[in-house]
Amino acid sequence: MRRFIGRDRELNVLRNALQTVQDAAGSGKPGQCILMRGRRRVGKSSLVEEFLQRAETPYLFFTAAGGTAEDELTELLDAVARSTLPERGLFHEETPDQWNAAFRLLAEVLPDDSPSVVVIDEVPYLMDRIDAFEGMLQRAWDRLLSRKPVLLLLVGSDLSMMEALNDYDRPFHQRGREMIVGPLNPADIGEMLDLSPAAAFDAALITGGLPLICAEWRAGADVWEFLRHSLDNPISALLVSAERSLAAEFPPQAMSREVLRAIGSGERAFTNIARAAGGIAHTTLTRATDVLTEKRVVAAELPLSLRPSKERRYRVADPYLRFWLAFLDPHMAEIERMRGDLTLSRIKERWTSWRGRAIEPLVRESLARLLPDGSLPAAPAIGGYWTRSNDIEIDLVGADRQPVAKQLLFLGSIKWLENSAFDSHDLAALQKHRAAITDEPVPLVAVSRSGVGCSGLQAVYGPEELLSAWR
């Protein structure tokens, strides 16, 4: 069994919150609440379980399942019975039949003079299925739970609903601090799988940093060994995780699924997406893209430059889902026929070109974490620039703000090939594109997987430097 990797920042946040509860024990309202959200299968529950194991504090861990109010209450009672709360037996003696009563009794069984932790996982199910759940939770917190030395963790995968829980016009507004749990970062993946920096970024593009998928990647294995093994197993996490996540958020018949497939196939412009999705109407596509961006499944981006632009482009935000939609979803039938070898051959044919574009958001995020350094200043905004005809396309644009900047801080190109360095031809193309958008001598940057073979650049970054930004 692999040891728990990464999540140091998140564990510290939880540890500090519990310490705050402990320090405030005996005061009027020592309770603390954290609203933890993150996409499905990023490891939120595992993170909480690791925290509880390290904290060695009495706790209750309840996971909602999307049932009726009565079924969920029954599951809560069962979770209390299996908890480590010292007074949990009170629930057997009284057996509440309403959620208000359950919250009141829960407050009674929590210790008065020592810290405890209460975890409610998949909170959006309760918000959706139980009438006035948010109001009941707010009253229970204000009147009862916050008066106990308890750390309340409200966890959810529906990002928009978890954000709404803390909205101004909702009952639980400002009762808890928000905490976002993302996937494992490239440095964590590299450490977990014993990979070189370049290989760690490849693994990040395929797994998306989802712990369940990473757990099936043999330490030290290259991309092709992992894919061969996963494609030979119809129930591998690589194959099934995306469908399970999408099924939980979008009904199979929803137009959002078709639009997502079109974007995942590589279409980025609005009209091209409409065509690839079957020629759907403008209003239908607008609604679908709004849903996808609201749920953080798709990112909608504008060119970053000194002038405004309407050339919005769409991309799948999650690297794993992007890989799955491009290579796996269209060919599930042949994979299920145990012909994953055909799928693997297709991936090999398109891998270099697909990876070259898929790596761009990850490089931008890496630079945002890395800067400032000795070569470049901090950039409040890092994006890209393009025109409708793509005659000018710049991979990296660092600026003082987005999407319309007042000052460009640097421009750059990404060349992510195994055996081809960034050379004078690449530099000449970058200089030409710089001249098309500004007359200023904006510093030029190269990001290359295989080094640089020319001079004239303000800064150069490779996989090692980018990976260091995540440590």
Wavefront OBJ file of the C-alpha trace (Angstrom):
o trace
v 0.000 0.000 0.000
v 1.417 3.381 -1.025
v 2.108 5.936 1.663
v 0.082 9.142 1.698
v 1.794 11.645 -0.626
v 1.506 15.417 -0.723
v -1.339 17.569 0.613
v 0.983 19.246 3.121
v -0.682 22.628 2.663
v -4.179 21.205 3.079
v -3.204 19.146 6.110
v -1.674 22.232 7.701
v -4.892 24.189 7.150
v -6.917 21.474 8.866
v -4.368 21.045 11.639
v -4.332 24.786 12.343
v -8.129 24.932 12.383
v -8.263 22.115 14.929
v -5.620 23.853 17.023
v -7.730 27.021 16.980
v -10.669 24.996 18.273
v -8.545 23.488 21.018
v -7.127 26.854 22.069
v -10.637 28.338 22.268
v -12.149 25.491 24.299
v -14.022 26.955 27.242
v -14.855 30.199 25.455
v -18.300 31.193 24.207
v -18.033 29.876 20.637
v -14.915 27.778 20.091
v -16.331 25.921 17.066
v -14.811 26.283 13.609
v -16.327 25.331 10.247
v -14.560 24.662 6.944
v -16.385 24.342 3.618
v -14.216 21.958 1.614
v -14.882 21.586 -2.084
v -13.163 19.911 -4.998
v -14.033 17.929 -8.086
v -15.044 14.313 -7.717
v -12.273 11.796 -7.134
v -9.576 14.359 -6.325
v -9.094 12.753 -2.920
v -11.093 14.967 -0.544
v -12.295 12.049 1.567
v -8.816 10.503 1.668
v -7.393 13.842 2.767
v -9.921 14.103 5.589
v -9.303 10.508 6.657
v -5.552 11.114 6.743
v -6.115 14.234 8.827
v -8.347 12.363 11.276
v -5.825 9.567 11.589
v -3.035 12.008 12.385
v -5.145 14.176 14.692
v -6.150 11.298 16.997
v -9.230 13.276 18.026
v -12.768 11.887 18.531
v -14.691 12.248 15.298
v -17.840 11.499 13.338
v -17.585 10.870 9.582
v -20.929 10.852 7.760
v -21.245 10.550 3.978
v -24.549 11.405 2.303
v -25.622 9.087 -0.497
v -28.350 11.025 -2.294
v -31.259 9.182 -0.678
v -34.442 10.490 0.891
v -34.354 12.602 4.035
v -35.362 9.546 6.060
v -32.694 7.332 4.491
v -29.994 9.931 5.047
v -31.024 10.312 8.679
v -30.782 6.549 9.137
v -27.285 6.626 7.667
v -26.344 9.464 10.004
v -27.453 7.447 13.027
v -25.376 4.519 11.796
v -22.362 6.792 11.301
v -22.713 8.100 14.855
v -22.768 4.527 16.157
v -19.506 3.829 14.296
v -17.889 7.104 15.370
v -15.322 7.595 18.112
v -17.391 10.222 19.935
v -17.367 9.222 23.614
v -21.104 9.845 24.218
v -22.367 8.298 20.972
v -24.611 5.901 22.900
v -27.120 8.723 23.473
v -28.252 8.361 19.864
v -29.362 4.794 20.565
v -31.274 5.879 23.637
v -33.233 8.684 21.950
v -33.109 7.911 18.172
v -34.113 11.258 16.609
v -36.587 11.079 13.728
v -36.035 14.601 12.350
v -32.899 16.402 11.202
v -33.394 19.270 13.650
v -33.544 16.764 16.482
v -30.485 14.952 15.141
v -28.462 18.161 15.129
v -29.575 18.940 18.693
v -28.606 15.487 19.915
v -25.309 15.643 18.044
v -24.442 18.813 19.932
v -25.179 17.004 23.193
v -22.822 14.106 22.467
v -19.899 16.353 21.494
v -17.325 16.866 24.274
v -17.504 20.163 26.174
v -13.870 20.520 27.197
v -11.845 18.820 24.449
v -11.838 19.099 20.646
v -13.701 16.809 18.279
v -14.298 16.701 14.525
v -17.585 16.271 12.651
v -17.365 15.519 8.928
v -20.400 15.709 6.638
v -19.364 14.524 3.183
v -21.333 15.105 -0.046
v -23.263 18.003 1.480
v -24.850 18.968 -1.898
v -26.931 15.775 -1.733
v -28.425 16.965 1.548
v -28.978 20.469 0.183
v -30.829 18.971 -2.772
v -32.896 16.271 -1.044
v -33.767 17.665 2.393
v -36.176 20.587 2.642
v -34.680 23.623 4.387
v -31.451 21.749 5.147
v -29.337 24.903 4.964
v -31.613 26.694 7.406
v -31.546 23.776 9.848
v -27.771 23.592 9.572
v -27.454 27.331 10.186
v -29.643 27.233 13.295
v -27.847 24.189 14.659
v -24.476 25.842 14.109
v -25.396 29.232 15.548
v -27.244 27.941 18.610
v -25.543 24.644 19.404
v -22.578 23.308 17.469
v -20.455 26.470 17.386
v -20.653 26.560 21.192
v -18.781 23.255 21.357
v -15.032 22.824 20.683
v -15.732 21.125 17.363
v -14.249 21.386 13.890
v -17.109 20.962 11.419
v -15.988 19.916 7.934
v -18.636 20.276 5.229
v -17.365 18.511 2.114
v -18.807 18.491 -1.399
v -17.996 17.729 -5.022
v -20.577 19.921 -6.737
v -18.481 23.074 -6.894
v -21.294 25.466 -7.737
v -23.535 24.186 -4.922
v -20.716 24.329 -2.382
v -19.976 27.897 -3.431
v -23.679 28.723 -3.161
v -23.727 27.436 0.427
v -21.647 30.467 1.392
v -23.454 33.011 -0.797
v -24.688 36.258 0.718
v -28.373 35.380 0.447
v -28.048 31.835 1.843
v -28.607 30.868 5.508
v -25.066 29.580 6.118
v -23.357 32.689 4.738
v -19.991 33.407 6.419
v -20.362 30.573 8.918
v -17.433 28.681 7.443
v -14.128 29.276 5.704
v -13.787 27.963 2.176
v -11.099 25.444 1.284
v -10.488 24.163 -2.243
v -8.906 20.742 -2.722
v -7.348 20.264 -6.123
v -5.785 17.172 -7.660
v -2.268 16.050 -6.829
v 0.195 18.484 -8.352
v 2.998 17.439 -10.735
v 5.616 17.407 -7.965
v 3.449 15.128 -5.819
v 2.855 12.870 -8.818
v 6.567 12.701 -9.573
v 7.370 11.771 -5.986
v 4.568 9.231 -5.765
v 5.456 7.502 -9.037
v 9.249 7.961 -8.965
v 9.296 9.886 -12.245
v 11.637 12.433 -13.785
v 10.327 16.022 -14.000
v 9.399 15.678 -17.681
v 7.694 12.333 -17.082
v 5.862 13.777 -14.066
v 4.245 16.395 -16.308
v 3.254 13.668 -18.785
v 1.656 11.722 -15.945
v -0.160 14.852 -14.780
v -1.680 15.321 -18.239
v -2.968 11.741 -18.314
v -4.082 11.197 -14.721
v -5.076 14.767 -13.932
v -3.531 14.144 -10.526
v -6.481 11.972 -9.476
v -5.193 9.712 -6.686
v -7.184 6.650 -7.799
v -5.611 6.750 -11.246
v -2.140 7.516 -9.921
v -2.442 4.532 -7.589
v -2.649 2.239 -10.640
v 0.537 3.674 -12.170
v 3.469 1.426 -11.265
v 6.336 3.427 -9.781
v 8.949 4.150 -12.434
v 6.761 3.011 -15.348
v 6.671 5.171 -18.458
v 3.545 6.513 -20.141
v 3.199 3.637 -22.571
v 3.524 0.899 -19.974
v 0.855 2.555 -17.851
v -1.505 3.066 -20.787
v -1.013 -0.484 -22.031
v -1.863 -1.875 -18.607
v -4.883 0.419 -18.142
v -6.321 -0.223 -21.596
v -6.104 -3.964 -21.005
v -8.284 -3.573 -17.905
v -11.863 -2.448 -18.727
v -12.472 -1.443 -15.110
v -9.256 0.524 -14.629
v -9.620 3.902 -12.955
v -8.296 5.578 -16.106
v -11.233 4.249 -18.109
v -14.130 4.522 -15.655
v -13.440 7.585 -13.485
v -14.501 10.190 -16.044
v -17.803 8.537 -16.882
v -18.692 8.170 -13.215
v -17.919 11.814 -12.533
v -19.860 13.046 -15.546
v -22.838 10.816 -14.764
v -23.045 12.353 -11.300
v -23.172 15.898 -12.702
v -24.810 15.649 -16.134
v -27.639 13.337 -17.238
v -26.627 11.225 -20.255
v -29.162 13.010 -22.461
v -28.074 16.514 -21.434
v -26.824 18.717 -24.261
v -23.923 19.717 -22.021
v -22.464 16.235 -22.550
v -22.481 16.647 -26.333
v -20.919 20.091 -26.091
v -18.268 18.756 -23.728
v -17.443 15.995 -26.199
v -17.064 18.563 -28.965
v -14.673 20.643 -26.876
v -12.828 17.517 -25.780
v -12.346 16.498 -29.401
v -10.241 19.615 -29.870
v -12.725 22.255 -30.992
v -12.134 25.588 -29.260
v -14.132 28.271 -31.092
v -17.868 28.739 -30.505
v -18.989 28.109 -34.082
v -16.774 25.047 -34.474
v -18.094 23.599 -31.219
v -21.671 24.116 -32.429
v -20.874 22.299 -35.668
v -19.123 19.403 -33.919
v -22.018 19.051 -31.459
v -24.462 18.440 -34.291
v -25.249 21.955 -35.448
v -27.051 22.994 -32.276
v -28.636 26.425 -31.965
v -26.716 29.413 -30.636
v -28.910 29.772 -27.542
v -28.665 26.058 -26.734
v -24.889 26.128 -27.021
v -24.696 29.253 -24.872
v -26.718 27.573 -22.120
v -24.566 24.447 -22.320
v -21.261 26.327 -22.158
v -22.589 28.411 -19.269
v -23.382 25.221 -17.335
v -19.994 23.704 -18.109
v -18.063 26.809 -17.098
v -20.175 27.287 -13.971
v -19.301 23.752 -12.893
v -15.610 24.416 -13.687
v -15.554 21.565 -16.205
v -14.718 23.914 -19.067
v -12.588 27.059 -19.060
v -13.570 29.971 -21.306
v -10.597 32.199 -22.111
v -9.928 35.420 -23.999
v -6.635 36.508 -25.590
v -4.429 38.451 -23.188
v -3.107 41.622 -24.809
v -3.241 45.417 -24.784
v -6.430 45.475 -26.854
v -9.856 43.963 -26.158
v -10.884 40.878 -28.097
v -14.014 38.780 -28.496
v -12.166 35.679 -29.713
v -13.179 33.487 -26.794
v -11.877 29.936 -26.738
v -12.999 26.964 -24.709
v -11.001 24.074 -23.311
v -11.630 21.197 -20.934
v -10.254 22.393 -17.605
v -9.320 19.019 -16.097
v -6.287 17.436 -17.854
v -7.491 13.878 -17.231
v -10.961 14.587 -18.587
v -9.351 16.284 -21.585
v -7.278 13.149 -22.260
v -10.253 10.841 -21.721
v -12.505 12.779 -24.092
v -9.833 12.991 -26.783
v -8.586 9.407 -26.742
v -10.735 7.049 -24.677
v -14.407 8.029 -24.768
v -14.750 7.774 -28.577
v -13.314 4.252 -28.556
v -14.816 2.601 -25.495
v -16.463 -0.063 -27.636
v -13.156 -1.364 -28.974
v -11.572 -1.186 -25.511
v -14.431 -3.288 -24.135
v -13.771 -5.792 -26.955
v -10.255 -6.074 -25.521
v -8.751 -4.171 -28.451
v -7.080 -1.524 -26.372
v -4.034 -2.045 -28.573
v -5.839 -0.154 -31.342
v -6.581 2.711 -28.981
v -2.974 2.749 -27.801
v -1.703 2.997 -31.379
v -4.037 5.910 -31.990
v -2.778 7.681 -28.862
v 0.834 7.209 -29.976
v 0.071 8.780 -33.350
v -1.478 11.908 -31.832
v 0.350 12.131 -28.521
v 3.008 14.688 -29.440
v 0.627 17.205 -31.010
v -2.055 16.726 -28.339
v 0.442 17.080 -25.508
v 1.919 20.230 -27.033
v -1.358 22.067 -26.560
v -2.531 20.303 -23.403
v 0.631 21.287 -21.517
v 0.048 25.021 -22.013
v -2.312 25.656 -19.045
v -0.029 23.637 -16.776
v 3.023 25.627 -17.869
v 1.195 28.904 -17.251
v 0.163 27.802 -13.774
v 3.723 26.666 -13.050
v 5.131 30.056 -14.043
v 2.502 31.850 -11.979
v 3.738 29.887 -8.968
v 7.422 30.274 -9.822
v 7.687 34.002 -10.512
v 9.245 36.318 -9.562
v 12.715 34.894 -9.983
v 16.057 36.308 -11.035
v 14.964 36.709 -14.649
v 11.309 37.750 -14.665
v 8.989 39.737 -12.391
v 5.811 38.396 -10.860
v 2.969 38.454 -13.363
v -0.543 39.009 -11.977
v -1.899 37.468 -15.184
v -0.402 34.774 -17.412
v -2.318 33.664 -20.473
v -1.980 33.340 -24.217
v -2.735 35.383 -27.301
v -4.370 34.394 -30.587
v -6.321 35.825 -33.479
v -9.375 34.408 -35.199
v -7.282 33.135 -38.106
v -4.471 31.890 -35.821
v -1.925 33.726 -37.957
v -0.578 35.094 -34.681
v -0.487 32.793 -31.667
v 1.647 33.345 -28.581
v 1.739 30.612 -25.946
v 2.750 32.776 -22.987
v 1.742 36.341 -22.222
v 2.615 37.797 -18.836
v 0.786 41.004 -17.971
v -0.338 43.275 -15.165
v -4.000 42.274 -15.556
v -6.363 40.334 -17.822
v -7.900 40.097 -20.336
v -7.007 43.661 -21.391
v -3.604 44.591 -20.004
v -2.025 47.965 -19.431
v 1.484 46.522 -19.507
v 2.980 43.386 -21.029
v 5.670 41.888 -18.801
v 6.901 39.074 -21.051
v 5.996 36.983 -24.090
v 6.981 33.382 -24.596
v 6.780 30.184 -26.554
v 6.379 26.582 -25.366
v 8.169 23.787 -27.227
v 7.434 20.486 -25.520
v 9.188 17.877 -27.671
v 11.420 14.995 -26.579
v 14.259 15.473 -29.041
v 13.972 18.989 -30.383
v 15.342 22.038 -28.595
v 13.988 25.569 -28.853
v 16.143 27.021 -31.639
v 16.737 30.182 -33.656
v 13.760 29.450 -35.932
v 11.440 29.332 -32.919
v 12.956 32.560 -31.615
v 12.467 34.303 -34.958
v 8.797 33.287 -34.999
v 8.340 34.586 -31.464
v 9.994 37.898 -32.347
v 7.743 38.247 -35.383
v 4.625 37.682 -33.305
v 5.813 40.136 -30.666
v 6.158 42.819 -33.335
v 2.554 42.185 -34.371
v 1.105 43.046 -30.959
v 3.512 45.623 -29.485
v 6.329 47.968 -30.449
v 7.913 47.635 -27.012
v 10.956 45.382 -26.418
v 8.978 43.055 -24.159
v 11.238 40.298 -22.723
v 11.042 36.949 -24.509
v 10.822 33.598 -22.738
v 11.210 29.997 -23.870
v 9.800 26.939 -22.143
v 11.298 23.800 -23.604
v 11.227 20.135 -22.673
v 14.567 19.558 -24.431
v 16.566 22.699 -23.778
v 17.429 25.766 -25.845
v 19.880 26.077 -28.723
v 19.967 29.838 -29.252
v 20.602 33.121 -27.464
v 18.480 36.260 -27.232
v 16.032 35.135 -24.544
v 15.404 36.833 -21.223
v 14.584 33.547 -19.482
v 14.526 29.819 -20.177
v 12.577 27.183 -18.270
v 12.585 23.408 -18.520
v 10.713 20.619 -16.712
v 12.993 20.813 -13.663
v 12.396 24.529 -13.105
v 8.656 24.222 -13.670
v 8.350 21.288 -11.289
v 10.169 23.207 -8.560
v 7.287 25.695 -8.539
v 5.010 23.010 -7.091
v 7.258 21.899 -4.249
l 1 2 3 4 5 6 7 8 9 10 11 12 13 14 15 16 17 18 19 20 21 22 23 24 25 26 27 28 29 30 31 32 33 34 35 36 37 38 39 40 41 42 43 44 45 46 47 48 49 50 51 52 53 54 55 56 57 58 59 60 61 62 63 64 65 66 67 68 69 70 71 72 73 74 75 76 77 78 79 80 81 82 83 84 85 86 87 88 89 90 91 92 93 94 95 96 97 98 99 100 101 102 103 104 105 106 107 108 109 110 111 112 113 114 115 116 117 118 119 120 121 122 123 124 125 126 127 128 129 130 131 132 133 134 135 136 137 138 139 140 141 142 143 144 145 146 147 148 149 150 151 152 153 154 155 156 157 158 159 160 161 162 163 164 165 166 167 168 169 170 171 172 173 174 175 176 177 178 179 180 181 182 183 184 185 186 187 188 189 190 191 192 193 194 195 196 197 198 199 200 201 202 203 204 205 206 207 208 209 210 211 212 213 214 215 216 217 218 219 220 221 222 223 224 225 226 227 228 229 230 231 232 233 234 235 236 237 238 239 240 241 242 243 244 245 246 247 248 249 250 251 252 253 254 255 256 257 258 259 260 261 262 263 264 265 266 267 268 269 270 271 272 273 274 275 276 277 278 279 280 281 282 283 284 285 286 287 288 289 290 291 292 293 294 295 296 297 298 299 300 301 302 303 304 305 306 307 308 309 310 311 312 313 314 315 316 317 318 319 320 321 322 323 324 325 326 327 328 329 330 331 332 333 334 335 336 337 338 339 340 341 342 343 344 345 346 347 348 349 350 351 352 353 354 355 356 357 358 359 360 361 362 363 364 365 366 367 368 369 370 371 372 373 374 375 376 377 378 379 380 381 382 383 384 385 386 387 388 389 390 391 392 393 394 395 396 397 398 399 400 401 402 403 404 405 406 407 408 409 410 411 412 413 414 415 416 417 418 419 420 421 422 423 424 425 426 427 428 429 430 431 432 433 434 435 436 437 438 439 440 441 442 443 444 445 446 447 448 449 450 451 452 453 454 455 456 457 458 459 460 461 462 463 464 465 466 467 468 469 470 471
